[in-house]
Structures are given as structure tokens and as C-alpha cells.
Amino acid sequence: MHRHQLQFLQQWLQQKQRKPLIIRGARQVGKSTLVELFAQQHEQTLLNVNLERYPELAASFGTNDPAQTLRDIEMLPRMPEHSADSLLFLDEIQAVPQAIPALRYFYEDTPALPVISAGSLLEFTLAEHAFSMPVGRVQYLHMGPMTFSEFLLALGEDKLYELISTYVPGDTITAVAHKRLLQLLRQYYFVGGMPEAVGVYADTGSLQAVSNVHNSIIETYREDFPKYGNNRNLNRMLNVFNFAARNAGVKVKYSNITREEQSATLKKDLELLCMARVISKVVHSHCSGLPLQAGLDEKTYKLLFLDVGLMNAICGLNWQTLARLDDTRLINEGTIAEQFIGQHLQALLADSPNRELTYWLREGRSANAEVDYVVALGGQIVPVEIKAGASGSMKSLHQFMGEKDVPLAVRFDAALPSVSAVRATIKVGKQSKAVEYPLYSLPLYLVERLEAIVGAVR
């Protein structure tokens, strides 16, 4: 269960100048469960306040007096008394916006009390209210679905978890372990990383039970649509929601969503879904230097869905179809592998200042060139392709490497790790140019080790 986030919380708790923590993430990624588990592990007395249930606390937070607020919280049903080992958890903080600026006063007046807050539609509250954020007095933790390695732990696959979580170039992955990891990867494609879906699969092994959970989560998101903006058309929001799931990894053209609505209207719907963290943008960057965000073309972007399991559920992809696809087709057809890698790159960059994903696109009259993702790791630009087959079929990557002159490229596929020296010829204008670069081919299940691998080979 979100091992990385538990480690983050442990480090946060031990800080001398600890700031109140705001956990940001979509609905049902496990924010509340994470805090409850953390409090249990560290024997903290949890003052768990769901602010959706107690909107009357708005007046208490509005006093900016933490001592008074704590006295009021102690009056809630079955609430333990505040003590030296307490941890205050303000869940669904967006329901009482006055609690957000009040975090400053908890930091200043009760520094010994650990305070964590969480909210699933927090961005909407921040956008709609004019209060001043406690800048410099709060800390953030961004949270998404469980990763593949956390999925392995949940299923009791501790040895395989250890294998991939410590992998460095040169380590041996046996054929038996490789085959087993690819089988489990296929299961993750179906189950995804939403904690409830992973939990029910770990407990029962039932794919039908997983589907039931997916359907329930999807319905919850759809029920949230009325909260996404005043007077939005709910049917149109549903269409945009389904479009995002069915077109992950594809450059967005508003006319492909519907020709009956204006682009500005559809753009607003997409922005609202991004604010709710149900989807995210992967924006084209010219990739001419670091940070990659300095070269963004904001009008050119593709989408990622929150979770690969939910995406496949909305697309109607059942287990029987997934099980029949061979490894090459599973990578090259559709968007499943690209969604999986993008989802994990987001997790990899979650704590970095520039965590927005980027890609590279060059559109020409005769031929386009596109690199699936471009990330900054260890102070260098790393292009990432998801493709099975010979390196000779990777013309877009050759073009990028020839134009941008970066030291290495990474390809994710279903094969064992390897390194090859690529030699190719590209066109730059009307001139031909020879290109040489090292290509690091990695199995998809090693995506969480990308930063360590790139750091080891520099």
C-alpha cells in the first residue's frame, strides 16, 4: 500500500520544522487509508475529522485560533482527546475552505502537533476562493494510483518486488522471473492501481470483483461532475470523460470529441477533469534544453488517464481480450503500454518541481515524428519510446537524437534488458546526417527504476 508515500510521511514526521501537509490526489487513490495506516504504524492517536460531515467547523477554523479549533474538534462524536502523541487529520478539506488558510496558524501556534489534510477536489476550492494560501507554511504530497511494484507487494510477490526495486544495469533477470513479471504486468493492466481494486484482487483473485470495483469508482467520478463547474452540461462532460479514457496517448483535436461544441467549451471541460486529477496532459516541448517546461507548446498535447485499469474498464476491454494479446501486440497496438509507462513516470516525478510530463512532436507535410515521452532525469534530457521490434523501426527517435544531441535514449518493450549502439541516417532540411547513440532497452516492469538506471550509465 503506497510504500513510497509511507516513507515520505515518516520523513515528514521526523522534521524539526515540520509544516502541515496537504495530500493532493484524485478520489479513491487511498489518501485517507494512507493516513490511517501511517498513524497506526507510528502509534499516533488519530484525530480523524471528515469535514464533509462537519461543515459547522467552518466558524471554528475562521477564528484562526488552533487551540479553540482543537477544543471544538474534541466535541465531535467518538473523537479522542488531543494529547502529545496526537495526529490531526483534516479529510475532505475542500468542504470547509476556511480550514486551508487556518493551516498557517497550526504551523505557527502548535508546531508540535502533526497536521495532515487531504482533499480530492481541492483544486476547485483553490480556484474559486479568494483567501490567501499559507505559502511557505505548508508542504504537499502528490498521490496517484499504486504502482506496479506496490501491486507486487499487495499480491505477496516479495521476491519479484525485491528484484525490480533494486535492479541496476548488469543484474541478471532469469527467464523464469521475466516470464512471471510479464504475466503479473498483464494482470496489473487489467486491475490497475486503485487501492480498492488491488485489495479485492489480492483477497479474492476474482476479476469480476475487480470489475465491480472499477464500475463503482467510475460511477463516483461521474457523480462528481456537478461539482466540476457551475452549469456545465453533464452529458457533454461524460462524453469528454469517455473520450479521454478511449484516446489516451493521442494528440487532442477538439473536433474528434464532437463537432457540435465550441473548442473553448471542450477545452474548459478537459481543464476541469485535469483539475480533478482524473486525467492529465502530456504537453509537446521543443526539448531544446532544461527545464523541458521552458519549451512547451501549450496548444499541442495528448492525455493520460488516471489509471490503466480504469481506462480499460471504460474502454470495455475485458480480461479475455487482454489475455489473448501477445506481448508485441500489447505494446504496439492501442495505448495500454503508453498509459502504463506515463502513469509510472508521473509517480517517478511526483516530488520534483517540474513534474508535468512532456513529449516531442514534429509535424511535417510528408511525415510526422513523435517521441512518446521526454523526461529530465539527473540533469539530462532522456527520450523514452514504447515500442517492440527492431531499432530500425524507430525513425522518430533517430530524428530526435540527431536534432537534439542528447547522450542516450530509452525504449520500453517486453524483452530482457539490453544495450545497443544505434546507427542511422536522418534528414535535417535537405541534408543527410549520420546519427549514433546508445539505446537502453528495458522491460516495461522496470520503469520505476528508470532514474537509477540512467544515473548508473551516465
Helices and strands as residue ranges (DSSP letters): H 3-13, E 21-24, H 31-41, E 45-50, G 55-57, H 58-62, H 66-74, E 86-91, G 93-95, H 99-109, E 115-119, H 122-128, E 139-142, H 148-154, H 158-165, H 175-191, H 195-204, H 207-223, G 225-227, H 234-246, H 254-257, H 263-275, E 279-285, G 292-295, E 296-305, H 308-315, H 319-324, H 327-332, H 336-348, E 358-362, E 369-377, E 380-386, G 391-393, H 395-404, E 409-413, E 418-428, E 431-443, G 444-449, H 450-457
